[in-house]
Amino acid sequence: MFEWTLTSILISAAVGSAVGFLSGVFGVGGGFLLVPILNAALGIPMSIAVGSTACYTLGPATTAMLARRPAAGFLQLPLILAGGLLAGVWCGTAALSSLKSAATVSLFGKQVPAVDLMVLSSYAVLMTGIAIMSFVDGLKKVHGPTVRRRGLLSFVPLPPIAVISDLRPSRYSIPLLAWTGLIVGFLSGFLGMSGGLVLVPAAIYLLGLRVHDATTMTIVIVWLVSLQSTFMHALHSHVELKLVVALLICGTIGANIGSQVGMRLQGRQLKLGFGTLVLVAAAIVFARLWMLWR
């Protein structure tokens, strides 16, 4: 059982500050960093780490969104995603509660917590793939001119189509956006992440948005997802308010500073930096999985 001490509170505050800064720079909520760190370093139960992280993310996401002051176009697209996001968050939270009830599973003859195994394994696969994709794309542009990428979803113009004049490209399939929201919402409810880890590359490679536009839009969606996830996890008693407060002490300040830094970085710098960040987080997850199997 986790016990609060002055040291653990200070560590939580420091972690919140660092993750808040990274949230502002890259437009991600930081849940993919917080959940493994809280579980591995502080020994916080996985379900509590997931729920409290979703609640914490709401603070830096609000600060980052206000710092960016997104135009109307960056609000229209997230609102189209909102229905799918809400349904996905509900499904992900229900799946997490089911695994929590399952207690343990047998892995190579050893009993390990089912929720820890599934959440950490999902993180490991997801982060490794995204890190590789970010590095390949970031390094590819070092020796050549920047070529505007056409989003993969633009090849499937499934009606009805939404036209958002503030964004380039400006035409988006509403059904495909709804399914994207469902997937992101599920990941948020199940893994505690706000969806930024998936949304940044999805906005770039699937929607074809520029890096800075993708980051700004992602911050808005992160805020919406965090609000929904906080409510759902609170209903399942997965939120520890002491932990959330400790994380928020410096998290919102870090997010504000990070947003200013992120707007000054070039697209390739953001991609390589994002890839490095995800790779470090993946290493933490693999280390935690090894500790479970040992």
N, C-alpha and C positions, 0 to 999 in steps of 0.2 A: 504493500500500500504506500502510495506517495505521501511524504510528509514535507510540509513547507518549512524552510529555514531561511535565514537572512541571505545566505549564500545562494540558494536556489532562486530567490526573488531577484537578487542582483543579476544573476546569470540570465534569467528570463528577460529582464529589462534590457540588458546589453544585446541579447539575441534579437529582441524586437526592434531595437534601433538599427542594427545592421540590415536586417531583412526589410525594414521599412525603406531604407535608402535604396536597396536593390529593387524594391517594388516601383519606386519612382523612376529609376533609370530605365528599366526595361519594360515597364508597363505590366508587370506580373504581380500577383497578390502575395507571393512568397510562401504560400502554403506548402509547396513541394520541398522547401527548405525546412520550414518549421516542424512539420510532422515528424520526419526522421530524426531531427535534432532533439526535439522534446522527448521522443520515445527512447532514443539511444542514450543521450547524455544525461537526462534528468529522470529517466525511468517512469515517465508518465504513461498510464495505460493508453493503448492505441485509440480506443473510441473517444476518450477524453481529449487526447492530442488532436484528433481530427476535428471534433466539434468546437473546441476552444480556438483552434487555428482559424476556422471559418469565421468565428465571431471576431477575432482579432483583426482579420484582414479588412473588415469593414472600416476601421479607423484610418489606416494608411491609404486605402482606396478612396475614401472621401477627400482626404487632404490632397492626394495626387490629382484627382479630377478637378478640384477647385483651382489648383495651381496651373493646370493645362488650359482651363477655360475653353472646353471644346465647342466648336461651332454646331449649328443645328443639325447638319448632316451626320455628325458623329453621335447624335442622340437618336436619330431616326432608325439607323440600322440596329442598335442594341434593343430598341423597343420592339422591332419585328421579331427579334430572337427571344423576347421575354417569355412567351407562352411555352416554347420548347424548353427554355431554361428552368422554369418552374416545375414542369413535369419531370425533367431529368433529375433535379435536386431531390424531389420526393422519392423517386425510384432508387437513387443512390443511397439516401439515408436509410430507407427500408432494407436495402441489401446489407448495409453495415450492421444494422441492428440484428439481422438474421445470423450473420457470422458471429456476432458477439454472443448470441444464444447458443451457438454450436460449440462453444468452449474450445476444445482442442481437436486436432487431427493428427493422424500418424504420418510421419515423414521419415522414410528410411529407418523404420523401427523406433522412432523417437516421437513423443507427444509434444507438439508445438501449438501455441495459440492460433486458432484458425484465422481470426481477424488480423493478427500481426503478419502471418504468412501471406495472405491474399493482398493486403494493402501494400506491403513492402515489395512483393513480387510485381504488382502492377506498376508501382513507381519505378522499379528497376528497368522494366521493359520500355516504358514510356520515355523515361529520361535518356536512356542510352540512344534510342532512335532519334530523338529530337536533337541531342548533342551532336551526333554524327551529321545530321542534315544541316545544322547551323554551321558547323566547321567546313563542310564541303562547299556550301554556297558562299560563305564568307571568303574563303581562300581562293575560290574560282575567280573572283572579281578583282583580284590584286593585279593581274597582268592583262586585263582587257577592259574595254569601255563598258560602262553601265548600260545594260539593255533592259528596257521596261518589260517585265514579265506579264504574260497574260494568265489570269487566274484559271485554275483547272475547272472550276465550276462554271466559268463563262462558256465552256464548250457544251454545257447542258442547260440551255435556256428554257427550263421547265416553267410554264406559266402557272399562276400570274406573276408578272414581273414588277418589281419595285424600282422606281427611278429616283435616285438621290443625287441631286445636282452638285452638292458640295464635295462629293467623293469622285475619285477616278480609279477604276471605272465607275460608271454611274448606274448601271443596270444590274439587278440582282434577282435571282429566283427566290420567291418567298417560301415555297415548300422546302427547297434545299437549305435555306437559312433556318427554317424551323427544325429540321433534322440536326443541323449543326448545333443549334441551341440545346436540343435534347441530349446530345452526346456530352457537350461541355457541362451541362447541368448535372448529369449522372456522375461525371468525374468529380465535380465539386462536392456532391453529397456523399460519395463513397470514399474519396481520398482526402477531403478537407481542403483541396486546392481551390482557388477561386476561378480556375480555368485559364488564367493567363499563360501558363506553361504551354497549353495547347493552342490558345487563341492567337498568340503572336505569329507562330509559323502558319497557322491556318489562314489568317488574314492576308499573309504575304503570298503563300503558295496556292491557296484555294480561291481567294477572292481577288488576288492580284493587286492589293493595296501597297503603296509605298511604305517603307519601314516606319517612318515617323507617323504617318496616318494610321498604320496598323497599331502602333503603340498607344496612340491617343484613344482610338476606338476601343482597344482592349481594356484600358483603364475604366472606361464607362461601363463596360460589360462586367468587369470584375466587381464594381460597386453593386450592380444589380444582383449578381450571383451571391455575393457575400451577404447581402441583406436577406435573401431568400434562405440561404443555408443556415444562417444564424437562427432564424425562426424555427426551421425544421429540426435542427440539432437540439435546440432548447426544449422542444416538445419531447425528445427522447432522452433528456437529462445527460447530454454529452458535453455540456458547457460548464467549465470551471471558472467562475468569475474572478477569483483571485489571480489565476494564471493570465486571464485576458487583460486585467488591469495592469499587471506587471509588464506584459508585452507592449501595452499601449503607452507606457510612460514616455518612451522615447521613439516609438514607431512612427507616429504621425510627423514628428519633427524630421526624422530621417527620410520619410517619403517626400516631404516638401523640398528638401535639399536635393534628393535624388532626381526629382522631376526637372529641376533647373539644370542639373548636370546632363541628364538624358537628352534634353533639347539642344545641347551644344555638341553632341557627338555625331559623327557621320554614320551613315547606314551600315557600312562594312564593320566599323568599330562596334556598333551595337550587336551585330550578328555574331562576331567572334567573341565578344564579351559575354553574350547570352549563352553561347555554346560552352564556354569555359565554366560559367556558373552552373549550368545544368550538369556538366561532367563531374564537378566537385560534389554536387548533391547526389549524383548516382553512386559515387564512390562511398559516400556515407551509408546509403541504402544497402549496397552490397556487403559492407562491413557488418551492418546490423543483421542481415540475412545469414551471414556466416556464423555470427554469434548464436543465432537460433538453432542452426543445424549442428553446431559443435557438440 
